[in-house]
Amino acid sequence: PTAGLGVGFIQDPKWAVVACRAYNDMLADRYIEYNARLGGVALLPIQDIAEAARELRRCVEEHKMLGGILAPVGFPKPLGDRYFDPLYREAESLGVPLAIHGAPSKGLGFDFFDKLIEARTLSHPFAQMIHLTSIILEGVLERFPKLVIASLEGGCQWIPFLMDRLDMEYGHRAPQAPDCKKKPSEYFTCGRLYFHAELWEKMLPNVVERVGEDAIIYA
């Protein structure tokens, strides 16, 4: 949703709800109702998680949207926080996936870059790594055994790196992640995590070998 990927920076929860509803209504009116072949995913106001859950249900039931998108950069909680559980519960109940999408780089640790090329190099994969680390180690996939999550537009070459780092830390400090019930890398191959890949990525064959071809999606 382009500028909508900055929704996590909206500080007024009521405005976040209004902005997301307006975007979703526009998406349905301009695209979904124009041609049923065009699917849409709802932009969700995570500033009010109960409203985010309601908006997801509204968009799925009224607009026939296929899921929801999380644009968490700027929001002060990682996606593994139990704050998000009402939304995860609703997505699981509806049987629709949630997609994580990065974009803005503010708050990711490299705000000193003054060129887009430098920020863009890191922003998408770093956002994915931050939030998937939280989701896996905080046990989201254990609490919601039918929840499906997609990682979008970050490429896939960071996945083997993150799998190995998570397993290494888990091997040393598993008691700090009591809700993570198995080796973290196993969640990457559980059939409920999907990863966007760019077809030019030279490590794509290695990623497919690690997570399986069915976990890879591409535009």
N, C-alpha and C positions, 0 to 999 in steps of 0.2 A: 504493500500500500504506500510506497514511497514516503511522503512526509508523515504518514501514519505510523511509520516505524519509530518515530520519536514520541509516541504516546506515553511511554514510561516516564517522560520528563514532566508531564502535566501534574501540577501539585494539588489542584482542586479536584477532589474525587467527583463532584457533581458535574464539573465541566468535562472530565474524562468520559463519563457515562454519556453525556450529550454528544460529544465529538464522535465517539465510537458508534453510537446509534445512527448518527447522521451519515457517517461513512458507509455503514452496512446497508442502510436504506438506499443510498446512492448506488452502491455496488449491485444490489438486487434489481433496482429499477433500470439501470443503464446497461447491464450485462446479462444477468441471469434471466430476467423476464424477456429480454431481447432474443436470446437463443439458449435453449435448454442444454445445449452441448457445453456451454460455459459454466463451470462450477465455481463456487466462491467459498472462501473461508472468512469467518467473522473476526473482525478486530475487537479485542476484548479490553474493557476498562479495569485493569488489575488493581487500580487504586481502591476500588470497592469490590471485594472478591465475591460477595453475594450478588451484586449487580452483574458482575462478569459472568457468573453462572447463569443468571436469568437471561442475559443477552445471548449467550451461546444457545440456550434452548429456544429463544425466540427466533433466532436466525435459522436454526435447523428446522424448526417446525413451520414457521411462516414463510421463510425465504428459500427453503430447501438447500441451505448451505451444507457443505460437506464436512465442516469442522471449524476449529478456531485457531487463530494465530496469536502467539505470545510475543510481544515486543518488549522485553523486560529491561533493556538497557536504560538506565536512569532511575529505575525503581530501586528502593533501598533494601529489598529482600531478594535472596536468590531463589530459584524456582523449586528447590528442595524444601523450603520452609513450609511448615504445616499450615501457615496462613493460606496457602493455595489449595488446600485439600478440598474445600467445597467446590471449586472449579473442576478439579480432577475427578471428584465423585460424579459431577454432572456429566462430564465428557464420557466417563465410563458408562453411566446410565443410558446416555443417548447412543452409545456405540460409535462415537466419532473421534477422530484423532485431533490432537493439538500439535501445532507446529511452532518451533522456536525459530525466531528470525532476529538477527542482529542488524545493525546499521550504524547508529551514532557511535562515536568512539569515546565520548566524554565519560569519565569515570572508570575506564578500563585500564588506566595506568600509563597512558601515553598521550596525555592532553597537551604535552609540550610540542607535539608535531604541528607545524604550521602549513603543511602541504597535504592535500587530499590523498595523493598517491601513497604517502607514508602511512597515514591513518587507515586507508582502505586495505593495505597489505595485511594488517593485523586485526582489524575490528571484527569482521565476521567470524573467523575461526576462534578468536579469543572469547567472544561472547558465548559461542557454543560450548567451549571447554569449561568455562566458569559454571554455566548452568547445568550441564550434564554431570559434572563432578558433584554438584549439590544434589541433583535428583537421584543419582545412584547411591551415594554414600548416606544420604538421609532416608533412604528406603522408600521412595515414592512408588517404585515399581513393585515393591512388596505390599504396600498398603492398598494399592489399586491394581490387582493382578490382570485386569483386562484393559488397562489404559495403554493407548498407542501414542507414541510421540515421534515426530519427524524433525530432523535437524536440517534447516534450509539455508542455502546460499553461502555456506562456509567452506564448501569443498569437502574433501574427505581425507586429505593426506595427514591431517592431525590425529586421526582416529587411532592408528596403532601406537603412536606416542602416548596418547592419553590412556589407552588401555594398559600399557605397561607401567606408566607412572602410578595409576590407581592401584594396580595389583601390588606394586612395590610398597606403597605406603600402607595398604591394607595388611600386607604381610607383617609389617612392623607395628601397626597401631590399630588393629581391628577393633579393640574395645571402644575406641572413640567413634566407631560407626556401628552401634549395636543393631540398627535397623537394616543394615546391609547384610543379608543372610548368606551370600555366596561371594565368590571372588568377583570383584567388580567387572572384569573383562567378560564374564559370562553373560552379563546383562546386554552387552552389545550384540550377542548372537541369540537372544531369547525370542526373536521374531516380533518384538513390539517396539523396537527402535529402528527408524529408517533414516538414512543419510543421503543428502544430496551430493552428487559427484559432478565435477566438470570432466568432460571426456578428454581434455588435454592433460589431465593430471598424470604425471609419469608414474606415480606410486599407486595408481588405481588398481593394477593387478594384485599388488600386495594387500591392499585394503579388502578387495574381494576375497582373497584367500583367508583373511582374518575374520571377517564378519559374514561372509557368504553373499552370493550374488543377489539373493532375494531381499537383502537389506538396503540395496543401493537404488536410488531413484535419480532421474536426471531430466533436465528440461530439454 
